[in-house]
Amino acid sequence: MNHKITEHKKLLRPDGSLSESGWANSLVLDYDPADVKANPLRIKEWDYYIVLSDEGYGLATVIADNRYMGLATCTFFDYRKKEQRDFLKPLLFPKGSLHMPRDSSAGDVVYQDASCSLSYRLENGGRHLQGKYKKSLLHGEIEFDIFLEQPPMDTMVIATPWKEDKTAFYYNQKINCMPASGSCRLDGRIYYFDPAKDFGTLDWGRGVWTYDNTWYWGSGNGLIEGKRFGYNIGYGFGDTSAASENMLFYGGKCHKLEKVLFKIPEDIMQPWQFVSTDKRFEMDFVPVYDNRTHINIGIFSQNAHQVFGKLSGVAVLDDGTALQVKDMLVFAEKVRNRY
């Protein structure tokens, strides 16, 4: 597995199938929703950011245009208090009206109405995240203004097909290790992010998914010996025989991993283990908070555990250098979606 894509070309063939399956460290394939041959209502596009502070809190925000439904949301987590606050704006049949960019390096993502505003803008060597939700019957007020610095660095990119449907595909980029500065105001209190120790991650996704999928995803960022360290691990959907999405980042460079297995206990708040077939990612994960979601509305359902906790173990770079990870605040999730 782990076929690397190096040729710059279109993501999809004329029949709507992937032109090439595999991984890359940048967006070498060109995505265009006009090339999709599946039902247009099956197209899914999102930008999801998560920013964590080692002080014990974090913010996640997403703008998604899934054609027949969409989202403009943010969630604030306080792991010390084991609390979260959700600010949700569901969108009915956006059908491409959010104009999600075809590339993560060009174009802004913006949603605004009378009750909320969200924007993710590219500027000054990074990504500027701003959001404001007015008080309503569903939630209180929140406002955030966060800048994620994006120095030149490798990213995780994967192009994944589905065996059962040649017009289904997932084109995904994870950008880790972005130093975070700024703040979030909630209930009269201000929470700050320090770029010397706090980081953000972008999950940029474009594709056509089959109806029923379960995935496992884990990610984290920190500092090891004064250099930015991060990782992305995951599996569970599509045909990943060409490549996995498992990757380490250290000092701006990527280091590709083989398969990584999530060993999850029956009691999800008990310690987990992550074990890689190449013995280069051997980690213990101690949960501290479970962001639990269980929704079942007819043909749509989601059963999700997004678990935050502390990671410790050893990560081995391509040259054999072993990095010691100790109590890094990270998250890992198991999600089943039917939509």
Buried (B, 14 or more C-beta within 10 A) or exposed (E): EBBEBEEEEEBBBEEBBBBBBBBBBBBBBBBEBEBBBBEBEBBBBBBBBBBBBBBBBBBBBBBBBBBBBBBBBBBBBBBEEEEBBBBEBEBEEBBBEBEBBBEBEEBBBBBEEEBBBBBBBBEEEBBBBBBBBBEEEEBEBBBBBBBBBBEEBBBBBBBBBBEEBBBBBBBBBBBBBBBBBBBBBBEEEEBBBEBEBBBBBBBBBBBBBBEEBBBBBBBBBBBBEEBBBBBBBBBBBBBBEBBBBBBBBBBEEBBBBBBBBBEBEEEBBEBBBBBBBEEBBBBBBEBBBBBEEEEEEEEEBBBBBBBBBBBEBEBBBEEEEEBEBEEBBBBBBBBBBBB
